[in-house]
């Protein structure tokens, strides 16, 4: 079965710092979600819907589901590429992630998060993404199709 292709993707480069390691000398498992966040934040800025824009639009996007598959441990000073791939955006944000070794391209970690739109003031779930986000994604899609 063929995997769905991402609508938009964005990558960040990162070098694993010492303070992210556990006593075994590998990245502590909880830090992988922090790495996903780095790529997700860059992706949202790429879509012209960074955290400041999100706050100004009166929407928040809590994570309601997350999954991490640890393929190979990350180690101190390892240069990695963290890629965030937007899979869905109209009713919820479904973002897949992949962490690869910058040196040889080996896949080290994969996962996903699901986020929903919530009105910042009423805290009520919204069943459609805000127009500002939809516009940002559609602009990105139009740019990539015209290239």
C-alpha positions in Angstrom: 0.0 0.0 0.0 1.4 3.4 -1.0 1.8 6.0 1.8 0.1 9.3 1.3 2.3 12.1 0.2 2.7 15.2 2.5 1.0 18.4 1.3 3.9 20.5 2.6 7.1 19.7 4.4 9.8 21.6 6.1 13.1 20.6 7.7 15.4 22.0 10.4 19.0 21.0 11.1 20.1 20.4 14.7 23.1 19.0 16.6 22.3 16.9 19.7 23.4 18.7 22.8 24.9 17.1 25.9 21.9 18.2 28.2 19.5 16.1 26.1 21.2 12.8 27.0 20.1 10.3 29.6 22.5 8.3 31.9 23.0 5.8 29.1 24.5 8.5 26.8 21.7 8.6 24.3 18.9 11.1 23.9 16.2 10.8 26.6 13.0 9.5 25.0 11.0 12.6 26.0 13.2 14.9 24.1 12.1 13.5 20.7 8.8 15.3 21.0 10.8 18.5 21.7 12.7 17.8 18.4 9.4 17.3 16.6 8.3 20.7 18.0 11.3 22.4 16.5 10.4 21.2 13.0 6.6 21.8 13.6 7.3 25.4 14.6 9.5 26.0 11.5 6.7 24.4 9.3 4.1 26.6 10.8 6.2 29.7 10.2 6.7 28.5 6.6 2.9 28.4 6.3 2.7 32.0 7.6 0.9 30.7 10.7 3.6 30.8 13.4 2.7 31.0 17.1 2.3 34.8 17.1 -0.1 34.7 14.2 -1.9 31.8 15.8 -2.3 33.8 19.1 -3.5 36.8 17.2 -6.1 34.7 15.4 -7.6 33.6 18.8 -6.9 29.9 18.2 -4.7 27.4 19.9 -3.8 23.9 18.7 -3.4 21.5 21.6 -1.9 18.1 20.8 -4.5 15.4 21.2 -2.4 12.5 20.0 1.4 11.8 19.5 3.4 8.8 18.5 7.1 8.2 18.3 8.9 5.2 16.8 12.5 5.0 17.9 14.5 3.3 15.2 18.0 4.1 16.2 19.2 6.1 19.3 20.5 9.7 18.8 23.8 10.5 20.4 25.8 13.5 21.6 26.9 15.9 18.9 25.1 14.0 16.2 24.0 16.3 13.3 20.4 15.5 12.5 17.7 16.7 10.1 14.2 16.9 11.5 11.4 17.0 8.9 7.8 17.9 9.6 5.3 16.9 6.9 1.8 18.3 6.9 -0.7 15.5 6.0 -4.0 17.1 7.0 -5.1 20.7 7.8 -8.7 21.4 7.1 -10.3 19.9 10.2 -7.2 19.1 12.3 -3.5 19.3 12.0 -1.9 15.9 11.3 1.9 16.2 11.0 4.3 13.4 10.4 7.9 13.6 11.4 11.2 12.0 10.4 14.6 12.4 12.0 17.5 11.4 9.8 21.3 11.5 10.2 22.6 14.5 8.4 25.8 12.6 7.4 24.4 9.5 5.8 20.6 10.1 5.5 19.8 7.1 7.7 16.3 7.2 9.2 16.6 7.3 13.0 13.1 8.2 14.2 9.6 8.7 12.9 6.3 9.8 14.4 3.3 12.0 14.2 1.2 14.4 16.1 -2.5 15.4 15.8 -3.7 18.8 16.9 -7.1 20.3 16.9 -8.2 23.9 16.8 -9.7 25.4 20.0 -11.0 28.9 20.5 -8.5 30.5 22.8 -11.2 32.4 24.8 -14.1 29.9 25.1 -11.8 26.8 25.0 -14.4 25.2 22.7 -13.3 22.7 20.0 -13.6 24.0 16.5 -14.4 21.6 13.7 -12.6 23.5 11.0 -9.2 25.1 11.0 -9.0 28.9 11.1 -9.1 30.7 7.7 -5.6 32.2 8.3 -4.2 28.7 8.5 -6.1 27.4 5.5 -5.0 30.5 3.5 -1.3 29.9 4.4 -1.4 26.2 3.4 -3.2 27.0 0.1 -0.6 29.7 -0.7 2.2 27.2 -0.1 0.5 24.6 -2.3 -0.1 27.2 -5.1 3.6 28.2 -4.9 4.8 24.6 -5.1 2.5 23.8 -8.0 3.7 26.8 -10.0 7.4 25.9 -9.5 
